[in-house]
Amino acid sequence: MEEPFGNSSNTSNFVGEQFLVDPLKATFGPVRDQLYVVIPISIIYASIFVTGTVGNISTCIVIARNKSMHTATNYYLFSLAVSDLLLLIFGLPSEIYQVWYKYPYVFGEAFCILRGLAAETSTNASVLTITAFTAERYVAICHPFLSQTMSKLSRAVKLILFIWLVALVCAVPQALQFGIVSYGTPEALMCEYKRQILQFSFELSTFLFFIIPMTLIMVLYILIGLKLKKSTLIKKNCRQHHRRSESTRVKVGSSRMDRHCRHSRSTRRVLKMLGKCVYGIDFRRFCFLLRDTGLRLTY
C-alpha cells in the first residue's frame, strides 16, 4: 500500500540531515562565505605566498652564494627570510583551503600540530632575531669601539643557531596543545586548542616573546634616537665651524673638530643604512605578533 505522505524513511533522513546541518551552521556559520569575500581573500593570500616565497628564497640564495655578503647583518636577514618561508609554506596553503572550506578540517592531526609548531617556531625565532639585531645595532652605534671586538661573524652564527634552538624548544609545548577536536560528527572536525600541557602557556609565551622583546627594542631605539639627536647637533656645529673657518680662511683639516665632523658624517651614513634595513621588518613582524597575541588570548 502506498504511503499517503511519501516514503517515510526518506522523510526521516531529510529531517535528520536538517537537524545535523543546522546546529553546525548555528555554531560555526556557513562552510564558505560569499564569493565576493572568498575570491579577493584567496587572491591576496596567493599573491602573498608567491611573492613571499620567491622573495625570501632569492634572499637566501643571494646571501649564500656571495661571500662578500657573509656579514653578521646579512646573516640576521637570512634567518628572518627562513622564518618567513617556514610560516608561508606551512601556513598559507592550508589557510587558503580553509577560506573556501571552513570545516571539516581535512589535513589530519599531525599536520595540525606541525602547523602550530611551524607558526610558533617562526614567530619566536623572528622576534629573537630582531631583538638580537637591534642589540647589535645599538652596540655598533652607541659603543662603536666595543662593537669592533664583539661583532664577529662566528659569534653571530652561534647566536642565530641558539635563537632557533630556543624558539623550537619553546614552541613544542605550545604546538602539542593543538589537535583535532570533534563536535559530534565527522563534518565538525576543527584544528584548535585541544589539551592543556602547561598552564598559562599562551600568556607566558606572549610575555616572553612579545612584551619583553618589544620593551627592550623600544628602549634601545630610544637610546639610538638620543644618539642620533646628539649627532644632529654635532652636524649643526660642524656647519657653523665650517662657515667660520671659510670666512677666516683658517685651515682646519687636521684639527680635532674637523676629525670629529668627519667621524660624525660617517656615523650618520651607517645609521641611515642600518635603519633602512630593518625598520620595515620590525614594524611588519610586530604587527603580526600583535594579531597573533590577540588570537592566543581568545582561547
N, C-alpha and C positions, 0 to 999 in steps of 0.2 A: 504494500500500500504506500502510495506517495505521501511524503510528509507535507503538511499544509504550508509550512514556512521554510521549505527547502531542506537541505542536508544539515542535520543538527551538529554533526562533527565539524563541518566547515565553519558553521556559525561559532562554535566554541573555540576553534582555532583562531578565528578572527578576533574574538573577544579577548582571548589570551594574549595575542600579539599586541592588541591595543593596550592592555594592562602592562605588558612588558616594555613597550616603547615609551609610553607617556611618562613613567617615573624617570627614565633616563633623560628625556628631554627636559623634564622639570628640574632635575638635579644638575645636569651638565650642559644644558642647552642643545641646540641643533648640532648634528655631526659636522656640518660645514656651514660657515657664514655665507652671506650673499656673494655672488661672483664679483660684484663691483668692489667688494672688500678683499676677497681672496686673491684675485688676479694681480692687483697692484702690489700687495704684500709679497706675493711669490716672485714678481719681477724684481722688487727691491732686494729680497733675500738672495736671489740667484745672482744679481749684479754684485752684491757684496761678496758672495762666495767666489765668483770668478776673479774679480779684481783683487780681492784679498789673497787668494791662493797664488795667483800669478805674481803679484807684487812681492809677497813675502818669500816665495821660492826664489824669485830673481834676486832679492836682497841677500839671501843666504848664499846663492851661487857666486854673486859678485864678491862678497866678502871672503868666501872660502878660496876662490881662485886667485885673488890679487894679494900677494904677500905684502904689498905696500899698505893694504888696508887692515892688516893684522895688528890693530891697536886695541887698547882697553875699551875705548868708546865704541868702536865698531863691534866688538865682541858683546857688549851690552845690547846693542841694536840687534845683533844676531840672535841673542837669547829672546828678545821681545818678538822677533819675527817667528821663531819656533813656537813660542807661546801662542801667538795669534793663529798659526797654522793648526796647532792642536785643537784650538777652540773652533775654528772653521770646519775642519774635517769631521770632528765628532759631534758638532752641534747643529750646523745649518742644514745638511741634507735631511735629517730626521725632523728638524723644525719645519722645513718646507712641506714635508709629507703631512705633518700634523696640522698645518694650516688648512689642508684640504680634508683631512680626516682626523678630527679631534679625538675620537675614540672609536673602537678599542685600540690600545697600544699593541702594535704588531711586531715590535723588534725584539721582544723577549727580555727576561730579567737580567741576563748577562750584559746585554748592550745598555740596558737602563742604568746598571751600576757603573759600567765602563764610561758611559757618557757623563755621569756625575763626577767620576774620578778625573776625567779629562778636563772638565769645566773647572773643578776646584783646583787642580794642579796648575792649570794655565793661569787662572786668576791669581793664585798665591805667588807663583813664580814671577808674574809680571809686576805685581806690587813690590815684591822684594827687590827685583832687578831695578826698578825705577828708584826705589829708596837708596840702594847702593850707588846707583848712577848719580843721584843728587848729592850724596855724601862725597863722592869723588869730585864732583864739580865744585862743591863748597871748599874742599881742601885745596883744589887747584887754583881757585880764585882768591880765597881769603888767606891761605897759607901756602904760597907757591913754593917756598923752599922745602917745606915738609912734603909737598906733592912730588918733588923730584926724587925723594927717597922711597916714597910709598907706592907711586903709580908705576908698578911693573906689570908686564903682560902676564907673567906666570901667576902672579897674585890675583889678577882679575879673573883668569881662567879657573883657578881653585875656588874663588869666591862664587862664581857663577854656578859651578858644579855643586857647591854646598847649598846654594839657594834652591836649586832644583831638587836636591835631596830633601831638604826641609819642606818644600812645597808638596812633594809627593807624600811624605810621611804624614803631614798634617791633613792631607786630602783624603787619605784612606778611611779614617773613621767617618768622615762626612759622607763619602760615597756609599759605604756599606749600609747606611741608614735608609737608602732608597731601594725600591723594588717594585714589583708588580702588585698592585692592590686590586682585588676583585670585589665588585659591588653586587655580587649575587648571580651574575650571568656572564657568559663569555663576551657579550657585547659591551661590558662595562669594566674593561681592564684599563688601569691607569698606571703610569710610571710616576710615582710620587713618594713622599715620606712614608716609610713602612714600619720601621723599628727604631728604638732608641738604644744607641750604643754608649753614648757619652752625654750626660745631662748638660743642658745649656751649651751644646757643642756649636750651634749656629751663632749664638751670642758671643761665645768665646772666639770663634773664628772671625767674626766681624770686628771684635775689639783688636785682635792680634794682626789682622791683615787689612784693616781699613782705618780704624781710628788712630792707632799708634803710628802707622806709616804716614797717614795724612797729616797728623800733627807734626811729626818730625820733618816732613818735606816742607810744610808751611814755615816752620821755624828756620830751616836752612835757607829757604828762599828769601825770608825777611832779612837774614844776615847778608845774603848775597846782594839784596837790594840796597842795604845800607852801604855795602862796599861800592856798588855802582854809583850811589849818590855821592860818595866821597870822591870817586873817580871823576864824576862830572864837575865837581868843584875844582879839582886839580886841573881839569881841562880848561875851565874858565880862567884860572890863574895863569895857566900856560899861555893862553891867548894874550892876556894882559901883559905878561912878561915879554912875549914876542913883539908886541906892538911897541913897548917901551924900548926894547933893545934895538929895534929898527929905527926909532926916532932919534936915538942917541948914537946909532952906528957902532954899538959895542958888540964885539964878538963873544958869543956865549956858547959856542958849540961844545966846548969842553967843560962848561960849568956844571955844577951839581944840579941846578934847576933844569938845565937842558936835558941832562941824562934822565932826570925824573920824569920829564914830559914825554920823552921817547918811550920810556917804560910804561907810562900811563896809556899812551896810544896803543901800544902792543897789547896791553891787558884788555882794553876795550874791544879790540878786534877779536880776541879769544872769547870774551864774554858773549859777543854777538853770535859767534859761530856756535857756541855751546847752547845758547838759548834757542836758536832756530832748530837745533837738532831734536830737542825733546820737549819743548813746551807743549806742542800739539799732542805728543804721545801721552804726556802726563794728564792733560785735560781729558782726552778721549778715554783713557783707561779708567780714570776715577769716576767719570760719568757712568761707565759700565758697572763699576763696583757699586755705585750708589743705587743703580737699578737692581743689581744682584742682591744687595743687602736688603732692599725692600721686599724682594721675593722671599728671602730667607725668613724674615720676621713674620711672614704671613702663615708659616707652617704651624 
